[in-house]
Amino acid sequence: MRDHDFPAPERRTRGGRRFDDDEPRFLKRGRPAAAFTEPDEPDPGSDESWSSWDEAVHGPLPHPEWLVTELAAKDVELGVLKTGKEADVHLVRRGVPDTDRFCLLAAKRYRDPRHRLFHRDAGYLEGRRVRRSREMRAMTGRTAFGRQMIAGQWAAAEFAALSRLWEIGQRYGTITVPYPVQLRGTELMLEFLGDPGEGRAAPRLAGLRPESAELLGLWEQLIDALVVLARAGYAHGDLSPYNLLVHEGRLVLIDLPQVVDVVVNPQGREFLARDVRIVAHWFVARGLSADRADPTALTDLLCREAGLA
């Protein structure tokens, strides 16, 4: 696999949004009056609302078969899956009323900018630029407007990275990430990975104690995923056993808002080295040979793949 094998970003003309499908344009044409009946509004104060699908930027095409895209669908809040410094992740059921068509989604909602505390955000933002100098000054000065801009950048960066990595994973099978369903402002909706019957999320790597054969298999999957990231020009930026899930035997990368462009960011190599060092330490502590999980050798490999060596 080479860099030119990666799918090129989808381009649209005349202001079209990246990854949008054609459904909004269909709505502009309207529906036959005889076939349309106004649906019942959700009850005020309830945990359900109309699907936000038509208001959002959509994930890569083709959309997975399990994904509910009907505009008649409703989103029902089922609770909180995870809380964090930057965002909370909620479990949402999106279903079409009076049918058995539904899917479970993980809605990642970044905190209000007055309370947000991104971990060492200045280093991650190096290499990310906006066109307007006013916006860049606001981000640098961490004004209220600037913090909102930064939050939008985190969400957009994660959505873009997941979209590209999903496409690569579908093509080559060497990396697994949750499907990025949609982006709306600072809310990112993702594929829910876990037990749909009980709404229980897939376990984090940090909570597992795999046997030696499984441990080795997960390490090899991790190397494949990190090589894909490096070839795409990325470092995860905050990689740890807490940002890796194990779902149906597959290692899944999650939490990519701090994804780093290792070519543009002057600290790119350091981010790669730190990601590798943290996860290698975990694998060695669980019994993997230190020679096999050599962080220096793996970092050198990733730097070569990223064109930094």
Residue, then its C-alpha position, 0 to 999 in steps of 0.5 A: m500500500r502506498d500513499h497514492d492508494f489512499p482515497a482522495p478527499e471528495r470534492r464538491t463544487r459550488g459550495g457543496r459540503r464534503f460527504d453530503d449525499d443528495e437527500p437535501r437536494f431532493l427535499k428542495r424539490g418537495r414531495p407530492a402533497a397527497a403523499f405527505t402527512e404532518p407527523d406528530e411532534p415529539d412531546p415537549g420536555s421528552d428525551e426524543s427529537w427529530s433526527s438531525w440528519d438533514e441538518a448535518v454533514h454526512g459521513p463517507l459514501p456509501h452509507p452502511e446498511w444499518l444506518v437510519t437516514e430517513l427524515a421521519a426518524k426520531d432520536v431518543e436519548l438513552g443515557v451517558l456512555k462516557t464523560g471526559k474533560e473535552a466532551d461527553v458521549h451519549l447513547v442515542r437510538r435513532g429509529v423510524p416510528d411504528t417500524d422496527r428500523f433503528c440504529l444505536l449511535a454514540a453522540k460525542r458532544y464537546r463541552d461549552p467553551r467556558h468549561r472546556l479544558f483541552h489537554r495541552d491544546a496549543g501543541y496540537l493546534e500547531g499546523r492548523r490554520v484558518r483563513r481569516s486573521r481575526e479568527m486566528r487571533a481569537m483562537t490564539g488569544r483564547t477569547a470566548f469566540g476563539r474557544q468556540m472556533i477551537a472546539g469546532q476545529w477539534a470536532a471537524a478534525e476528528f470527523a475528517a480523520l475518521s472519514r478518511l480512515w474509515e474509507i482506508g479500512q473498508r478498502y484494505g482492512t488494516i485499520t478499524v475506526p467507528y463509522p462517522v455518521q454525521l457532524r453538526g456544529t460541535e456534535l459528532m455522531l458515531e457508530f455505536l460499538g458494543d452490545p446493541g441489545e443491552g446498550r453496553a459499549a465495547p470494552r477498552l483495551a485498558g480493562l482487558r487481560p488478554e492471553s498471550a496469543e490474543l495479546l500478540g494479535l492485538w499488538e500486530q493489529l495496532i502496528d498495522a493501524l499505526v502504519v496506516l495513520a503514519r502513511a496518511g500523515y497522522a499521529h493519534g496525538d493522545l493514544s493510550p489503552y483507554n482510547l482503544l476498544v476491542h470489538e468482536g476481536r478487532l482493535v478499534l481506534i477512537d477519540l481522535p480530536q487531537v489528531v496531529d498532521v505529523v508533516v505540518n506540525p513541527q512536533g510531529r515526530e514527538f507526537l508519534a514517539r509518545d503515542v508509541r511509548i505509551v501503548a508499548h509500555w502497556f503491552v509489555a506490562r501485560g506480558l509481551s516481549a520487550d524486544r517485540a514491543d520496542p518503542t524506538a524501532l516502531t517509532d523509526l518505522l512510523c517516521r519512515e512511513a510518514g516521510l519524516a526520516 
